[in-house]
Amino acid sequence: MNRLETVADVVGTIDGVAITSAFVEEGEVIFGSVAISFLGSTLEFEVRILPAYPLQFHDSESIRFVNKGLREYNHVNADGSICVHTHHSTNLKEKLLFDFASLKEWIRKYYVEGERDAHYEHIVVPQNDSLVLLFTSINHTFSKGEFGFFTYSNLAVGFKRDQKIETQIVQQFKIGKSSFDCGWSTVYRNMDKKEGLFVFIEQAPTQNTRFAVEKWTDLEPYVTQDFLKFLNLMSKRRYNEAAVPLLVGYKIPNEEIHWQCVMIPASNFPNYAEKIPGTTNYIGRFADEEMLWVSTRNCSPKYFFGRGSFAPEIVSSKILIIGIGAIGSNVATTLVRGGCQSITLIDHDIKEPENVCRAEYSFSAGVNSKINELSHHLTQISPFVEMSLSDHFMDIAKITLNNSEWRQILLQRLSEYDLIFDCTTDNDVAFILDELERPLKIFTMSITNNAKELICAVPPRLYKWMNDITRQLQTGDDDLYNPNGCWNPTFKASYNDIAVLVQFALKHITTSIANNSSPRSFYLTTSTEDGFNIKLKEF
């Protein structure tokens, strides 16, 4: 029995399913129609089975059940296809049974019982993915009908196959003489800016409940005459760009605002003035023309870090990282990816090509200051992190430590931080940090040769404990990395060796902070006798 015959045979035996249009094969796609009688309702669907079936295609089921009359219901796409997600099977017969059962479940849940999902689903917009605008929430409560200007910056150009994707970020909303910034960090706020238009309409501009309007005339009931007069004035401007972005804002649950963007041809605005019959007055109207929606994304921190963030106690901390080599650069990158937004980096060194293999640096940046390169790397990861840099702070600290006045200033400066990670493997730095008063949280981290152990010392008696435990763990192994030339030998370990220990240690540290536990000194020890194992010993 071939593929087409199998489909017809299986579908024809499913309870409550009647084939209303025989299945045929056109190219590699199978088409047919069915009527499903279930729970007192009978619904008809066009069925399309794609060549990949029963496997998924681009993370979607490769069978389509289409009924355009159902678009007002939940989990129905713009083309009328039902969203079905079923059990995996590579067996054609079994997969058909799974998918038709899932379709029946959709009928029960959303058509018959009219359920609404607890989580909010964005309206369906026929958007063009060649342009994407990213925005954040701002500190302003918009009123219905409010309009004005916004500024935006070009962020990057990417590609999906052969399609170019331009990404822009919304910078600021201008309302009268007031302006309200999106929450990007200074690096992004300082980018060159262009100007677009916005209007806040309060309710989502939809048809059939869930689908964005597709013609300008359909948007007309949502806007005021004042906005159309404003748009008429804007149409008389000369623009450098081929199209002007118009952000259309509306409320979504939890008192949030979402923005969709529609592009206005700079030389052909879609509005006009229509004379009111019998009067000398005019009203603003929209033309009966298609709208060109483009993609938008809410990148506020709650969404940007929504898939994985550290606890609020850590994210809100002011963090200092001293020494950003193999250990410190890994710590910094992890903290930034976890949502931390205030980080100071201290290191006097430059990055050499030899550093790239096991630290968060790149060969393409060449020989470079560590603090400058890592800061650039971190701001590329997060648009919210504010960086402070110093390549001489600890040098000054060592020089002035014996001066009581400077010593007090030093201790006061360091005490401004909530968390300090010392990754220098410098005994002098550990000595200075041990002088600081608690409740400051300090973690001095180092790794022994071949990454056999990671040591993490905390106050009090940070300096003494670190030295004692280091002597205890030393095994007389002199097999250090010592290349030709005048070079200080350093421990041997790969990026993987270092990263696995640093991540384990950070998980332990951040868990303790989130649980409001007092930090304790500890070390991690590894063994490879029976696979790879890590053991934690806390003091």
N, C-alpha and C positions, 0 to 999 in steps of 0.2 A: 504494500500500500504506500503510495507516494505522499508527500507532505500535504498537498491540497486535499486528497482523499481522507487523510487522517484528521485534518481540521474539521471537515464536513461531518465525518462519522462521529467524532467526539462531541462536537457542539450539538448535534442532533439528538444525542442521548441525555443531555443535561436537563434535569427536571425544571419545568417552567420556562424553558427556552425554545422558541420556535424560529426556524430559519425562514425569513420572509423574502430574502433575495439570495439566490444560490451563491456559494463562494466560488470566486474565479481568481485566477492568477494573472496579473498584469506585470510583466517583467518579473521581478522577484518579490513583489508585494501581493499579498492575498487580500481580496476585498469581499465583503458580504454584508448582509443586514439581518438583524435578529429582533424579535419581540420578546421581552422578558415580563412574564406575569408573576408578581411576587407581592405578598401582603396586600392583596386587593387592588394593586396598581399594575398597569401594563405600559411599559415604555419601550420605544423602538430605538435601536442604535445601529449606526453604521459601524462595521468592524473592519479595522485595518491591521494586518499582521505583517510586520516588517521582516526583512531578511534575517536579522540577528536572532529573532525569536526561536527558542524560549529564553535566550540570554538577554540581559539588559543592554541598552545602547546609550552611551553617554550618561550613565547612572539613572536612566529612565526605563520604565517598562516598554518593551518593543511591540506591545499590542495597544491599539487605540479603540475605545468605545465612544462614539461621537453622537451627540444630540444637542444641536445649537439652541434648542428651546429650553435647555436646563441651565443656561449660563448664570442665572440669578442665584443658583444654589452654591453652597460651599464646595471647594475642591473640584471646580470645573474650569478648564482653561478657556482662553479667548476663542479658540476654534470649536468649542463645544465638547472637547474630549474630557472624559472623566479621569481624575487622578486616582489611579489604583496602585497600591504597593503591596505586593504579595510575597509569599514564601519563594525562596530560590529553588529552582529545579531545572535540570538540563534535559529532562524528559518531556517531549512535546505534549503527550496526552496529559500527564500529571500537571504541567504548567497551565494548560487550558482550563482544567478543573479548578485550580487555584485562582486563576484570574476571573473566571465567571462567578466564583463564590465571593470574591472581593467586590465585584460589581454589585452583586445582590446586597452585600453589607453596606455599600454606599447608598443604595436605594433605601434600605431600612433606616439608616442613620440620618441621612441628610434630606432625602425626598419625602419619606413617609413621616418621620418623627421631627423633622425640621431642626435638628441639632445645630448649635453654633459652637465652634471651637472656643475654648477658654482663651487661647493666645490670639493676638491680633494678626491678621494677614493683610499685607499691603494690597491696595487696589492693583488690578492688572492693567499695565500700561503698555501700549504697542510701541515700545521704545526702540531707538536706534542706539546700538551699543558702540558706535564709533566715537562717542563722547560720553564721559562719565564725570559728574560733579559730586564732590565730597563736601559734606557740611557737618557742623556740630551744633549742639544746642547753644543758645545765647541767653544772656541775662536781660530778657525783655519779654513782656506779655503783649502779644499782638492783639489788635482789635479787628473785628470783622470789617473788611473794606480798606484796611490800611495798605498803603502802597508807597513805593519810593525806589531807591537805587540800592544795589549791592555791588561789592567789588569782588573780584576773583583773580586767581593767578594760575598760569599754566604750570602743572606739576611734572608731567612726564608723558612720553609717547611710547606706547607698547604695541604689541601685535597679538592677534589671535589668528593663527594660520596666516592668510594674506591680508587680513583686515587690520587696518591701523586703528588703535584705540588711544584717544587723547584723554588724559585725566587732568581735571582742573579742581582747585579747591576754593570754596567760598570763604572769603576773608571777613567781610564786614557788611552789616546792613545800615543804610543811612536813611533816617526818618526825620525829615525836617532838618533841624540843626544838630540833632543827636545822632550818634553812631554807636553801634554795638558789635563787638568783635566775636568771631568764632574762637574756640578755645585752643587754637594751635600754639605751639611754642614760638619763641622769638625768631628762630631760624626761618620758619615758614611765614610768619607775619611780615617779615622784611622782604619778601619776594615782590617783584614787579606786579602791578595790579592793573586790571581792566575793569570796565564798568558794565553792569547789566541792570535789569529791572526786576522788581518783585511786586507781587500782590498777595495779600492774605485774604482768603475767601471763607475761611472757617470750616466749611463742609467740603468733603472730597468731591471733585468734579466727576461724577460717575453716571453711567447709564447701566441699567440692569443690575443695580446695587454695587457691583464689584469691578466694573470695567470703566477705565478712564474715557472721557469723551474724546472723540476723534476729529471733530470739526470745530472750527472757531465759533461758529454760530451756537454750538451746544454749550460753549463756555459763557456765553452772554448773560444768562440768568444769574450767574454767580458773581458778576462784577457790577460796580456802580458806574453811573454816568461820570462821576469825578475821575474814576480811573481811566475811562475811555477818552476823556478830554486830555488827561495826562499822556496817554498813549499817542494821541493825535499830535501833541507837542513834540514827543520823542521821535515821531516819524519824520519830522522836518530836520532832524539833526543829520550830520554827516558822520559816518562810522568808518573806522579803519578795517573792521572785521566784516566778513560776508554775512554773518548772522548775529543777532543780539539775543542773549539768553534771557528768558523771562522765568523767574522762579514763582511757582504757584504754591502757596502754603495753605495747609488745613490741619485741623486737629485730629489726633488719633487718641486712643485710650491712654489713661494715666497722665492726662493734661500735657501730652507731648505734641510737638508740631513736626509734621513731615513736609518736605519740599519736593515737588516734582518740577522738572524743567522742560520748557518747550522753547524751541528755537524760532525766532522771528527773522525772516529775510530782511537784511538791512535796507534793501532798496524796494521792498514791497511789504510794508506793514499790513496786517490783516484787518485793519479797522477803517471805517469811513464815517462821514457825517451824513445823516439823512434828514431832509427837510420835513417838518411836521406839516401835513396838509392843512391849508387854510391859515397858516401862521407864517411868521418870519423866523421861527425858531428851528433849531436842529437838535437831533439826538445822535449819540454815538452808537454805531452798530459794528458787529463783526461780519466779515465776509464768509460766504459759504465755501470755505477752503479747508483742506486737510491740515491737521496740526502735526508738527514734527517733534514728538516727545523724545528726549534723550534720558539716559540713565542717571539716577542719583543714589547716593548712599549716605546714611546717617553714620558718621564716624565718631560720634561722641564717645568718651572713654568707656562708658558702660557697655557700649556695643563693640568698640575697637578691641577691648580686652575681655569681652564677654565670654569667650570660650576658655579662658584660663587666666586668672589674675591672682596675685598674692592677696593676703588678708588686708583689709583697710588700714590696720595698724602699721603695715609695712609700706603700702603704697603711699600713704600720706607722710612718710618719714623723710626728713632731710638727711641725705646719705653722703658720706665721705668715703672714697676708695683711695687708699694710698698704695701705690705700686700697681701698675697695670700691665704686667707681663703675662705669662701663661695663666696664672691663677686669677689675678685681678681683672684682666680683660674678660675672662669667662664669667666672673662674678658680676661685672658691670652689665654685660650683655643679657644675662639671665634676669637681673633685676629690672632692666628696661623692658624686656619682653613681658615681664610680670606686672607692668603697669606703674612702676615707680617713676616719679616726675620731677624729682629734684636731686641731682647727683653732681658732686664735685670730684674731679679727678686730679690726683697729684702724682707726678712722676717727672724726674729730671731727664730721663733717657730718651734716646731716639730708637726708632724701630729699624732693625737691620733685616735683610732678606732672610737670615737664619731664624728669625722670630716667627715667621709666617706659619711654619708647619704645625705649631702647637698653641697659637694664640689667635685672638680675634682680629687679625690684621690681613691685609691683602698685598700681594706682590705688586699689583698695578699702581699702588700709591708710592712706590719707590722708598728710598730712605727718607724718613719723616719723623717728626716729633710724635711720640706715642700719644700724648694727650690730644693733639690736634687730629690725628688720624682716628683714634677711638671715638672721640667726640663726634666726628663726622659720621662714623659708622652707626653710632647710637641714635643720632637724630634722623638717619635714614630709616631706622627701624621704627621709631616712635615719633609721631608729630606733636607729642605732648611733653617730652622730656626737656627740661631746662638744664643746661650744662654750665658748670663753672670749672675753670682750669687753672692749674698752677704748676710751674716746673721748678719752683725754687722754695716753696713754703717750708718743706722739711729741712732744707739746707739752712734757712734762716733760723729754724727752730733749734737746730743743733748748735749753731754759732752763739745764739743768745740765751740758751737754756740756763746758764749760770748767772745771768743778769736778772735780779729779782723782779724788776719792773717789766722787762720783756717776757720773762717767764709767766707772769700773771696775764699779760696780753695773749700769749700763746695759748695758755690753758683756757682762757675765756673764748678765744676763737674756735678752738676745737670743741668746746662745750656747746656750741651752737647747733651741733649735729645730733640727730637722734640715733643714728647708727654709723659706726665707723668700722670699715673692713681694712685691716692692715695686711697687705699681701706682698710686702717688700722683702721678707726674710732678712730683715735688718734688725739686729739686736738693739741698736741705738733707738730706732723708732719704737720698738716694743717697750723700752725703758721709759721713753717720754710719755707714751700713752698710758702706762701704768700709773703715772702721776696724776691722771685726771680723776676728778671726783665722780662717783656714781650719782644718779642712776643711769648715766650714759652707757649705752650698749656698745662694747668694743669686741671685735673678733679678729685675732691675729692668726692668720692661716699660712701654713707652709706644707710642702710635700717633700718626703724623703726620696733618696735615690731610687730610680726605677719605679717610682710611685708605689712603694710598698705600704706607705702610711701617709695619711693627711693629719696634720696636727692643728687643732684650733684652741687657742688659749684665750681666756676672758678674765677680766678683773674679778676679785682682787688677786694680787700676787701673780699677775699675768706674766711678768718678766721672769720671775724665778721658776714658775711652773713650766714655762715654755723651754727654758734651758735645761731643767732637770729631765723633762720627758724626752727632749732631743738627745741628751747624752745616753739615756736609758735605751733608746731605740737604735742608736748607732751600732752598726755591726762590723765596723772596720772596712767596709766596702769602699775602695778608692776608685772604683770604675766609673768615674764621672766623665761628662762630655767636656773635652779639652782640645779644641782644634788648634791648628798651627797659628802662631802669632801670639802676641801678648793678650791673654784672655783669661778672665776669671772662670775657673771650671764651674759647671752647673750640673744639676741633676739630670739624669736621663729619664725620659717619659714621653710617650706620644700624646697627641691631642686627646685621643680616646682615653688614655690612662688618666690624664689630668681631669678631663671633663666629667668622667663618671664619679670621681671622688668629690670634685667641687659640687656637683649637683646633689650628691648624697648629703654632703655637709650642709649645703644651703637648705635642703628640705628639712633637715633636723633643726637648723637655726630658725627658719621661718615658722615651723610648727610650734617651737617653744615660744616664740614671740606672740603668735596668734592665740596660744593657750595661756598667755600671760604668766608663763613660767620664768623663773630666774635663770638666766643663762649660766651654763656650767662648762668648764673646760672639758674637751674630749679629744680622742683621736680615733681615726678609722684605720683598720689594718686589713690588708688583703691577703688572699691565698688562692693558689691555682691548683692545689692538689686534687680537688674533686670538682672540676669546673671553676668558675670564677666566683669568689665570695667576698663580701665585705662585712666586717664586724665593727660595731660601735662600742667603745669603752668610754664611759663618762665618769668624771671626777667631782 
